[in-house]
Amino acid sequence: MKKKINFQLIGISIIAIIVTLLLTLTIFYDLYKKQVQDDLRTTCRVLKSANIFREDNTDGFHFDIKELRVTWIARDGTVLYDNDVDANTMENHAKRPEVISAFQNGYGEEIRKSATMNKSTFYYAMRLSDGSVLRVAKEEGNLWSIVSSVVPIIALVIIVMMILCIILAQILTRSIIRPIEEMTLNIDDYSIAPAYKELGPFVHMIRAQHADILKGAKMRQDFTANVSHELKTPLTAISGYAELMENNMVAPDEISTFSAKIRQNAERLLSLINDIIRLSELDNVEEKNLFETFDLNELARQCVENLKMYAHKHDVAIVCIGVPTSVNANKDMISELLENLCNNAIRYNNKNGNVVVEVGAREGHAYLQVRDTGIGIPKEHQERVFERFYRVDKSRSKQTGGTGLGLAIVKHIVAIHNAELTLNSEVGKGTEITVVF
């Protein structure tokens, strides 16, 4: 970034120097031309007022001025006198632009450039009282000849200015970049405000992203630690029971009990692995190309019907109420969401408790609500129950076979559908979770 800004500043400076130099030379040359023309006009007027250019005085004067050429032209264009060349050898000047203008308007100006001599000749012609024309001329360098004569000075000036521009560009670049670098080094210090107000939104976004990255890293670290612990527990139990059976340290009548323990822990281990894989899959979902329109009420009724046996096993009654409600979503994910919410409502319910699944629409938005008459969730835990492996009552979760990932999966599915999830719960009275699409 520093190099880019530096090069851009130097480039702009060089362009500015060159353009300024060219404009200055152009203006200077225009002023120079005007001055030469003014000098020629003054000289011509002085010569005219001297009244020496008369028909009876063609041989009575001579000008020995090397810087100035004087030409006297008759009304027919014949050259009567020239202080530089023999007038008899000169061609007719009637068709010269400055002479034509002098005959017509009383005066005429012209600049003719010589490509071979790299010079320009300035002409000024004035009509005399007898109708003849007096012309004075001066040979001067053109713009490029002037430039070429001062090339060393111009080159020196450009080099000095470029060196100054490079030094100033580096100083300016450092002054621009320094606040950004300081902000980068102190990205976590929210007391440091951006040096430039234009950086405010950018810094706010970077800090938010930085905080999200740190939070994500902490979550991954915690998740890894939790996964290791959660997987270790059933594996340790399976290994212990299997070792006892292998060494014939279990009575024949207890083998079935030990086998049941091994199976229960294996099932818990399998549930954990399946939920972890599912969370990983949901983390990578980016597109909604599997969305379809279906009846949410019908899907909820199917889910409730499938879980009635599981609810009966826990002495819980489960029902579904609602009306046909269309929703555009991923049907498999919504089915999974329903199953997780209903499983939790049954698992953490009281004996002879109830679970109600309600489907409907409010203000044009489809909603799904699962409420139970279970143990409830204390307020201090309500914000964290959707975190991975977070359990309010760890002992009960393990007894009921919970993995601690069900609500985390629910949260992911809700996020994928841009839905809104709310939780209302009171200890001893039950929990109500609502998803609005």
N, C-alpha and C positions, 0 to 999 in steps of 0.2 A: 504493500500500500504506500509506504514511504517513497519508494523508487518511482512509482506511478505518479504520485502527486508532484514529486521533485521534477521529473521529466516534463510533466505538463506545464508547470510554472516556468521552467527554463525555456520550453518551446514557445509559450505565449510571449515571454519577454523578448526572445530573439525575433519573433515575427513583429512585435511592436517596435523594436529598434529599427528593423529594416524598413517597415512601412513609414515610420516617422522620418527616417533618413531620406527616403524617396520623395515623400511629400515636401520636406524642407528644401531639397534640391530643386524640385519642380517650381515651388513658390519663389525660391531665390532666382532661378533662371528667368521666370516671368518678370520679376522686378528688374533683373539685369537687362532684359530686352527693352523694357519700358524706358530705362535710364538711357540706353544707347540711342533709342529713337528720339528721346527728348533732346539729347545732346546734338544729334544730327539736325533736328528741326531748328534749334537755336542757332547753330552754325549757318544753316541755309538762310535764315532770316537776316543774320548779320551780313552775309555776303550780298544779299539782295539790297539791303539798305545802303551798302557801300556804293551802289550804282556804277559798278565797273564793268558789268556785263552788258555792253551795248554793241550794236552792229558796227559802229565806227571805232571800236576798240578791241577787235578780235586778236590783235597781236601785241597789245600793249601791256599785258600782265602775265605773271607766271607764279604758280603756287608750288613751293617746295616743301610739302607736308607729307611725310611718309605714312602717317597713321590715317590720313584722310584722302579720299579721292574725289576730285571735283570735275564734273562733266557739265558742259553747256550745250544744249540741244536746240536746234532751230525748230520752227513750226512744222516743217515737213519731216522732222525726225533726223535730219542730218546732224552729225556731231560737229559742233563748231570749235569746241575746246575740251581737252582732257589733260589733266596734269600728270597722268601716269603713262599714257599711250599717245602716239601720234594720231591726231583726230582724222587725218586723211586716210588712215588705214582702217578705221573703225566702220562697222556696218551701221545701217540705219537703225535708230533706236525708237522709231515710231510705234513699234509693237510691244515695247517693254511695259509690263503692267503698271509700274509706278509712273511711267511717262504718260501713258494713256489716261490714268486717273488725274494727273496734274493738268493735262490739257482740258479735261472735262470738269474737274471739281476745284481746280486751283492748287491742289497738292496731292501727293500720292506716296504711300509707304509700301515696302515689300521686303521680305527676307527670303533669300535664295540660299539653299544649302548645297554644299559641295561634298559629295560622298568621298571623292578621292582625297581631298585636302582635309576632311574631317572638320571643316569650318563652315561658318555661315556669314554671308555678306548682307549687311543692313543698308537699305536704300531709302533716301527721302528726297522727293522731287517737289519743286515749287514753280508755279507759272509766274513769269516776270510780266512787267507791264507791256512789253512789246510783243507778247505772245509766245516768246521762247520759254524754255524750261531749264532751270538750274537744278542739278542733281548732285547730292553729296552721298558718299558711300563709305562704309567702314567695315573692315573684315574682322570678325571676332569668332572665338571658338563657340561651338554649339554645346548643348547640355552634356553630351557624352565626352567631348574633349575636355570640358571643365572638370567633369568627374574623374576622368583618367589622370588629370594633372594633380588631383588631390587624393588619389587612391591610397598612398601610404598613410596619410593623416586619417582618412576615413577608416582604413583597416585597423589602425591603432585604436581609434575611438571605439570601434565595434568590439575589438578584443577586450579592451578595458571594461566596457559596459557588460559584455558577456560574463566576464569574471565576477563583476559585481552582482550580476543577476544570479549566477550559480550560488554565490555565497548567501545572498538574500533569500533565494529559493530554499536552500537547506535550512536556514534559520526559521523561515516561515513554516516550512514543513514540520520541523520539530515542534514549533509552537502550536500547530494544529493537532498533531498526533499525540503530544504529551498528555493532554487531558483524557484522551481516549484510552491510552495505555494505563494511566493511573486508575481510570474507572474499571479497566479489565482486571488489574491486580487487586482491586478492592470491590469486586462484584458483589460480595456478601455484605458489605457495609452500606446499609440503606441510608445512613446519615450523609453520605457523599452524594450531592446532587450533580447531574450532568453539567459540564462546563458550557455546553451549547443547548439552548432550549429545543432545537430541532432534534437533538438526540434523545429527548425525554421519552417518547413512545418506544424508540428502539431499545433504550436501556431497560425500560419497564418490561418489554417483551423478553429480553435476554435474561433479566433477573428471574422472571417467572419461569422461563424454560430451565434456567439453572436450578431453581428450587425444585422443579418437577423432576429433573435428572437426579438430584440428590435424594429426593423422596423415593424415586423409582429404584435407585441403587440400594437404599435402606430396605425397601419392601422386598427386593430380590434377595438381599442378604437374610432378612428375617424369614422369607419364604423357604430359602434353602435350609436354614437351621430348623424350621418347623417340619419340613418334609423329612429331613434326616431323623428327627425325633419321632414323628408319627409313623414312619416306616420301621424304625428300630423296635418300637414297642410290640407290634404283632409278630415281627420276625423273632424277637427274643422269646416270646411266649411259645411260638411254634417250635423253635429250636429246643427249648427246655422240655416241653412235653414229649417231643420226638426222642430226645436223648434218654429220658426216663424209660420210655417204652422199649428203646433199643437195648438198654442194659437190664431188661426184665425186672425193673424196679417198680412195676405197676401190677397190682393184683388183677387177676383175670376179670373180676367183676367191675373193675374201674377202667378197663380198656376203652369201652364205649364212651365213658365220660371224657377221657383224655382225647379220644378221637374227635368228639364233638367240639372240645376246646380248640383243637388244631384247626378244624373246619371253620369255626367262628372267626378265628384270627386270620385265617387265609381269606375268608370272604371280606373281612374288614380291610385287609391288605389290598385285595383286588378292587374294592370300592375306592380306596384312596388313590390307587394308580389310575383308575378310570377317571376320577374327578380331576386329578392333576393333568392328565392328557387332555381332558375336555377344556380345562382352563387355558391350556397352551393353545388349543385350537381356536378358542374364542379370542385370545389375544391377537391372533393373526388374521382375523376376519376383517376385511377392508371394504368389500363390495356388497351391494344389496341385490345381486343378480338372482338370488334364490327366493326373493320375496314373492308372495302370491296373495290373492284376496280370498279369504275364507271366513266361515262363521265361527267367531270366537266362542259363542255360547255352546255350540255343538262340540267343539274341541274340549271345553271345560267339562261337559257332561261325560264324555268318553273317559277323561282322566279320573273323574270322581268314581265312575263305575269300576275302573280298573283298581282303584285303591280301597274299595269298600271292604275287601277281605283283610287287607293290612290294617285298616281302621278297626274292624271287628276284633282282630287279634289284640289290639291295645285298648279294647272297651271304649271306643270312640265312635260317635255317629257322624257321618259326613254326607252333606247334601249339596246340590247345585241349584241355584235359582237365577233367573235372568230371562232375557228375551233375545231373539236372533240379532246378532250384532256383527257387521262386517268389519274386517280389519285387514290392512295390507302389511304382511309381516312374513317372517320365516316360520313356517308351521312347525317344523321340528324343534326349533329353539323355544317357541312359545309353549309347546307341549312339555319340554324339559323344564321351563320356568314354572309351569303349573305343578308339575310333579314334585319339584323341589320345595315349593311353598307349601303344598299339601302335606308332603312327608314331614316337614318341620312342624306344621300345625298339629299333626297326629302324634308325632314323637314326643313333643313337649306339652302334651295335653294332660289333663287329669282324667281319672277313671270316670266313665259315664259322661265325658265331656262331648262337646259338639264342634264341628268344623263346617263353616258355611262358605261356599264359593259362589260369588255373585258376579254376573256379567251384565253390562248395560252401556249406555251412552249418556254423557253429560256435555251440554253445550257443543254438540257435534263431535266429541272425542270419545272413542271407545275406552272403557275401563274394565279392569279385572281386579276383584277384591277377594282376599282370603282372610277370614277372621275365625278365631278360635276362642275357647273358654279355658285356655291352658294356664301355665304358671306365670306367664308374662315376662317382660324384660325390664329390669331396673333402668331408670333414666340415664344413669351414668354409663351404661353399657350400650345404649341404643344407637349411638353414633358409630360404634365399632363392630357391630354384629355382622356387617357386610365385608369385613376384612377376612383375608384367608387364614384359616385355622383358629380364628378367634371364637372362643366358647365362653358363654356366661357361666355355665355349670359343667365343668370338664368331666366330673365323675358321671353325671347323668348322660352326657353325650356318648361316652364310651360304653355305658350300659345299653343305650338304645341303638348303638351302631353308627352314630353320626361321625362324619369325617371332618367337619368344620369348614367345608368348602361349598356347601349347598347354596348359602346366601351370596357367597362371592360369585358363583356362577350366575345366579339371578341378577346381580348387579351388572355383570358383563353383558348379559342378554338385553337388559333394559337400556344400557348405553348404546349398544349396536342399533337398537330401534329408535334412538332419540326420544325415548319415553321418559315419563316422570314417575319416580317411585317415592312413596311416603310410608312411614311406619308410625303407628300409634299403639302404645302398649302400656299396661298398668299391671304391676305385680299382683298376682292372685286373681286377676279378672280376665286376662287374655290379651291377645295381640291381633292387630288388624294391619295388613299390608295391602296397599293399593298401587296398582300400576295403571297410569293414564297414557294412552297412545296418542 
